Amino acid sequence: MNNLEQIRQQRGVVLLVALIMLLLMTLMVVSGFNLTQTNLKVVQNMESRNLAKYAANAAIEEAISSAQFLSSPSNVFQTSCEQSNRKCYDFNGDGSVDIAVVIDSPSCVIVLPIKNSALNVTDPSDASCFIQDSENSMCVNSVWEIRATARDVLTGAEVVVRQGVAVRATSNNIATACPA
């Protein structure tokens, strides 16, 4: 009889241990799910940031490739979006703007005249710079700093890219775009 009494007393303990184990398993599953969600958010943030950086670099490349870069630094794009020096990109093809890039007016850092003695007169691009009876040629090497700020419209990711670029130009073009 003594044995039968002990079994009756343990019936509730088995149920209690089973409930505790079930609770621990549930907590482990929820923790694993939360870790997975956190990792996905980190990856999405990195992807948004990289896409914004790509858009900023693309806008800078388009700006320095434009003929308007030296003639009109405050409006470097032939077609801007909503305001001058702003480029919009739609990466997923849904027709709405995904990333907007604003380029500050490029700033001229330095202008160095090219000496006539440094020119190759047989090269057509150098020959047009040559000025007779002068130490300096008609061409100059200029260094510009361009700053682009890209912002993902959906996620709010923002990237600022600064790039320096050297441009060879004539003294006349530089005089208006980059005053000494």
C-alpha positions as CSV (number, residue, x, y, z in Angstrom):
1,M,0.0,0.0,0.0
2,N,2.8,2.3,0.7
3,N,4.0,2.0,-2.9
4,L,0.5,2.8,-4.2
5,E,0.4,6.0,-2.2
6,Q,3.7,7.2,-3.6
7,I,2.5,6.7,-7.2
8,R,-0.6,8.8,-6.5
9,Q,1.5,11.7,-5.1
10,Q,3.7,11.7,-8.2
11,R,0.9,12.0,-10.8
12,G,0.8,15.8,-10.6
13,V,4.6,16.1,-10.7
14,V,4.8,14.4,-14.1
15,L,2.3,16.8,-15.5
16,L,4.2,19.8,-14.0
17,V,7.5,18.6,-15.5
18,A,5.9,18.0,-18.9
19,L,4.4,21.6,-18.9
20,I,7.8,23.1,-17.9
21,M,9.5,21.1,-20.8
22,L,6.9,22.3,-23.2
23,L,7.4,25.9,-22.0
24,L,11.2,25.7,-22.5
25,M,10.7,24.2,-26.0
26,T,8.4,27.1,-26.9
27,L,10.9,29.7,-25.6
28,M,13.7,28.1,-27.7
29,V,11.6,28.2,-30.8
30,V,10.6,31.8,-30.3
31,S,14.2,32.8,-29.6
32,G,15.4,31.1,-32.8
33,F,12.7,32.9,-34.8
34,N,13.7,36.2,-33.3
35,L,17.3,35.6,-34.2
36,T,16.4,34.8,-37.7
37,Q,14.3,37.9,-38.1
38,T,17.1,40.1,-36.7
39,N,19.6,38.6,-39.2
40,L,17.2,39.2,-42.1
41,K,16.8,42.9,-41.0
42,V,20.6,43.3,-40.9
43,V,21.0,41.8,-44.4
44,Q,18.2,44.0,-45.7
45,N,19.8,47.2,-44.2
46,M,23.1,46.2,-45.8
47,E,21.5,45.6,-49.1
48,S,19.7,49.0,-49.0
49,R,22.9,50.7,-48.1
50,N,24.9,49.1,-50.9
51,L,22.2,49.9,-53.4
52,A,22.3,53.6,-52.3
53,K,26.1,53.6,-52.6
54,Y,25.8,52.1,-56.1
55,A,23.3,54.8,-57.1
56,A,25.5,57.6,-55.7
57,N,28.5,56.3,-57.6
58,A,26.5,56.0,-60.8
59,A,25.2,59.6,-60.4
60,I,28.8,60.8,-59.9
61,E,30.0,58.9,-63.0
62,E,27.1,60.4,-65.0
63,A,27.9,63.9,-63.7
64,I,31.6,63.9,-64.6
65,S,30.8,62.3,-68.0
66,S,28.4,65.2,-68.8
67,A,29.4,68.1,-71.0
68,Q,27.7,70.4,-68.5
69,F,30.2,69.4,-65.8
70,L,32.5,72.3,-66.5
71,S,30.1,74.7,-68.2
72,S,27.3,74.5,-65.6
73,P,28.4,72.8,-62.3
74,S,25.2,73.8,-60.6
75,N,23.2,71.7,-63.2
76,V,25.4,68.8,-64.2
77,F,22.6,66.4,-65.4
78,Q,21.0,66.9,-68.8
79,T,17.7,65.5,-67.3
80,S,17.3,65.9,-63.5
81,C,14.4,64.7,-61.4
82,E,12.3,67.3,-59.5
83,Q,15.3,69.7,-59.0
84,S,18.7,70.4,-60.6
85,N,21.6,68.1,-59.7
86,R,19.2,65.4,-58.5
87,K,18.9,62.0,-60.2
88,C,16.3,59.4,-59.4
89,Y,16.7,55.6,-59.9
90,D,14.0,52.9,-60.1
91,F,15.9,49.6,-59.5
92,N,12.9,47.3,-59.2
93,G,11.1,48.5,-62.3
94,D,7.8,49.4,-60.6
95,G,7.7,52.9,-62.0
96,S,8.3,54.7,-58.7
97,V,11.5,56.2,-57.4
98,D,13.6,53.8,-55.2
99,I,16.7,56.0,-54.6
100,A,17.1,59.7,-55.1
101,V,20.7,61.1,-55.4
102,V,21.5,64.7,-54.8
103,I,24.8,66.0,-56.0
104,D,26.2,69.2,-54.4
105,S,27.6,71.6,-56.9
106,P,31.1,70.3,-57.6
107,S,33.8,72.4,-56.0
108,C,37.0,73.2,-57.7
109,V,40.0,72.2,-55.5
110,I,43.0,73.3,-57.7
111,V,43.9,74.4,-61.2
112,L,47.3,73.8,-62.6
113,P,48.3,75.2,-65.9
114,I,50.0,72.8,-68.3
115,K,53.4,74.0,-69.6
116,N,53.9,74.1,-73.4
117,S,57.1,72.0,-72.8
118,A,54.9,69.2,-71.4
119,L,52.7,68.9,-74.5
120,N,53.2,66.5,-77.4
121,V,52.5,68.6,-80.5
122,T,51.9,65.5,-82.6
123,D,49.0,64.5,-80.4
124,P,45.8,66.3,-81.7
125,S,44.5,66.9,-78.2
126,D,47.8,68.4,-77.1
127,A,48.2,70.4,-80.3
128,S,45.0,72.4,-79.7
129,C,46.4,73.5,-76.3
130,F,49.7,74.8,-77.6
131,I,50.3,78.6,-77.5
132,Q,53.3,80.0,-79.3
133,D,55.6,82.3,-77.4
134,S,54.2,81.5,-74.0
135,E,55.4,79.3,-71.1
136,N,51.9,78.0,-70.3
137,S,49.6,76.3,-72.7
138,M,45.9,77.0,-73.2
139,C,45.0,73.8,-71.2
140,V,44.9,73.2,-67.5
141,N,44.6,70.3,-65.2
142,S,41.8,70.8,-62.7
143,V,40.9,68.8,-59.6
144,W,37.3,68.8,-58.5
145,E,35.5,67.4,-55.4
146,I,32.0,65.9,-55.9
147,R,29.7,65.0,-53.0
148,A,26.7,62.8,-53.7
149,T,24.0,62.0,-51.1
150,A,21.8,59.0,-52.0
151,R,18.7,58.2,-50.0
152,D,16.5,55.1,-50.3
153,V,12.9,56.4,-50.3
154,L,11.5,53.2,-48.8
155,T,14.0,52.3,-46.1
156,G,15.5,55.7,-45.4
157,A,19.1,54.3,-45.9
158,E,21.4,57.3,-46.6
159,V,24.9,57.2,-48.1
160,V,27.2,60.1,-48.7
161,V,30.0,59.5,-51.3
162,R,32.8,62.0,-51.9
163,Q,35.0,61.6,-54.9
164,G,37.8,63.6,-56.4
165,V,38.2,63.8,-60.2
166,A,40.9,65.3,-62.4
167,V,39.6,67.0,-65.5
168,R,41.7,68.5,-68.3
169,A,40.1,71.6,-69.8
170,T,40.9,74.9,-71.5
171,S,41.7,78.0,-69.5
172,N,38.5,79.7,-70.8
173,N,36.2,76.9,-69.5
174,I,37.9,76.8,-66.1
175,A,37.9,80.6,-65.7
176,T,34.1,80.6,-65.4
177,A,33.6,77.3,-63.6
178,C,36.5,77.6,-61.2
179,P,37.5,81.2,-60.5
180,A,41.0,81.6,-58.9
